[in-house]
Amino acid sequence: MSDHPNIILINCDDLGYGDLGCYGSPRNHTPHIDRLAAEGKRFTDFYMASPVCSPSRAAMMTGCYPPRIGFGSFHGKVVLFPGDNIGLSDRETTVASQLKKAGYVTKIIGKWHCGDQPEFLPTRHGFDAYFGIPYSNDMGRQSDRPNRPPLPLLRNETVIQAQPDQRGITERYTDEALQFLEENQRRPFFLYLAHMYVHVPLFVPKQFLESSRNGAYGGAVECIDWSLGVLMDRLKALGIDENTLVIFTSDNGSRAQGEGGSNDPCRGTKQETWEGGQRVPCIMRWPKKISPGTQSDAVVSAMDFFPTLSRLTNVSLPADRIIDGFDIGELMTGENA
């Protein structure tokens, strides 16, 4: 068995800086996420490379500023849309591609949003398997947009369901993640779990809607929290908890500031380059290496994941390109880095 840690990267959609209890939220009940912070390190000054999803996610996967990888704009739009003939180039190297070189089994569950045509899908970018909706959950057929193509749920590169019930998506994603943990508990794995929540429209299961103190938005946040709790319990049950690095973050700030969502105390929202658009929560937990209850106020970025995880697994960085992120391994595991 390899000494390399298992890695789980959990990326929420439009979750704001002030949406979690451990980041000051008085409205949303997030006990499992708060415990993750108490058992690991909380980053107070963590930034995404963009305040919108496609460039933010591609930058996180490649370690590069969006314009460097052709993600500055998309036919004049700020994100990719279904059927676009552009996406993440096959010339780019992702975190998953790097970890494959170290012998990891890799899977993405959830939102990709780096291109939905076959040549741009995650299975062409270092992921062994994919289960999820390839772009935002509002880009399918809706009551006010009945002529749009139905929202596709993919397994690898095949649509297995059209217009799935979004109330059940988070549970399906969580079940898929649990199966992945069970199947790969004896080898190093990289799981990228990209939640649908809290992107609108918000379709929330009844139990979370009823328990929420903050309407549908709070119910969606609580559903994310429930999912994390289930995953953490399974890691412990499998005996792989100590050597699993869990990273929890969001692709950009909340668009619902004042309407359930919160970027407090930051100014601005999603789609804006004020702090509220790009400064998001980031928690890292790895019992074997990260001291519990620690915090860092260093300015760090999602682009840092690429070089950090590469060095952590002894994989050389590509020599034929500029990587804009930095190795923050010492910040992650050190007390006074």
ZIHUHU-V865458 format. One record per residue. N is the residue number from 1. RES is the residue in one small letter. SS is DSSP state (@ for helix, = for strand, . for the rest). Layout:
# ZIHUHU-V865458
n = {N N}
res = {RES RES}
ss = {SS SS}
This chain:
# ZIHUHU-V865458
n = {1 2 3 4 5 6 7 8 9 10 11 12 13 14 15 16 17 18 19 20 21 22 23 24 25 26 27 28 29 30 31 32 33 34 35 36 37 38 39 40 41 42 43 44 45 46 47 48 49 50 51 52 53 54 55 56 57 58 59 60 61 62 63 64 65 66 67 68 69 70 71 72 73 74 75 76 77 78 79 80 81 82 83 84 85 86 87 88 89 90 91 92 93 94 95 96 97 98 99 100 101 102 103 104 105 106 107 108 109 110 111 112 113 114 115 116 117 118 119 120 121 122 123 124 125 126 127 128 129 130 131 132 133 134 135 136 137 138 139 140 141 142 143 144 145 146 147 148 149 150 151 152 153 154 155 156 157 158 159 160 161 162 163 164 165 166 167 168 169 170 171 172 173 174 175 176 177 178 179 180 181 182 183 184 185 186 187 188 189 190 191 192 193 194 195 196 197 198 199 200 201 202 203 204 205 206 207 208 209 210 211 212 213 214 215 216 217 218 219 220 221 222 223 224 225 226 227 228 229 230 231 232 233 234 235 236 237 238 239 240 241 242 243 244 245 246 247 248 249 250 251 252 253 254 255 256 257 258 259 260 261 262 263 264 265 266 267 268 269 270 271 272 273 274 275 276 277 278 279 280 281 282 283 284 285 286 287 288 289 290 291 292 293 294 295 296 297 298 299 300 301 302 303 304 305 306 307 308 309 310 311 312 313 314 315 316 317 318 319 320 321 322 323 324 325 326 327 328 329 330 331 332 333 334 335 336 337}
res = {m s d h p n i i l i n c d d l g y g d l g c y g s p r n h t p h i d r l a a e g k r f t d f y m a s p v c s p s r a a m m t g c y p p r i g f g s f h g k v v l f p g d n i g l s d r e t t v a s q l k k a g y v t k i i g k w h c g d q p e f l p t r h g f d a y f g i p y s n d m g r q s d r p n r p p l p l l r n e t v i q a q p d q r g i t e r y t d e a l q f l e e n q r r p f f l y l a h m y v h v p l f v p k q f l e s s r n g a y g g a v e c i d w s l g v l m d r l k a l g i d e n t l v i f t s d n g s r a q g e g g s n d p c r g t k q e t w e g g q r v p c i m r w p k k i s p g t q s d a v v s a m d f f p t l s r l t n v s l p a d r i i d g f d i g e l m t g e n a}
ss = {. . . . . = = = = = = = . . . . . . . . @ @ @ . . . . . . . @ @ @ @ @ @ @ @ . . = = = . . = = . . . . . @ @ @ @ @ @ @ @ @ @ . . . @ @ @ @ . . . . = . . = . . . . . . . . . . . . . . . . . @ @ @ @ @ @ @ . . . = = = = = = . . . . . . . @ @ @ . @ @ @ . . . . = = = = . . . . . . . . . = . . = . . . . . . = = = = . . = = = = = . . . @ @ @ @ @ @ @ @ @ @ @ @ @ @ @ @ @ @ . . . . . = = = = = = . . . . . . . . . . . @ @ @ @ @ @ . . . @ @ @ @ @ @ @ @ @ @ @ @ @ @ @ @ @ @ @ @ @ @ @ @ . . . . . = = = = = = = . . . . . . = . . . = . . . . . . . . . . . . . @ @ @ @ = . . = = = = . . . . . . . . = = = . . . = = . . @ @ @ @ @ @ @ @ @ . . . . . . . . . . . . . . . . @ @ @ @ @ . . . .}
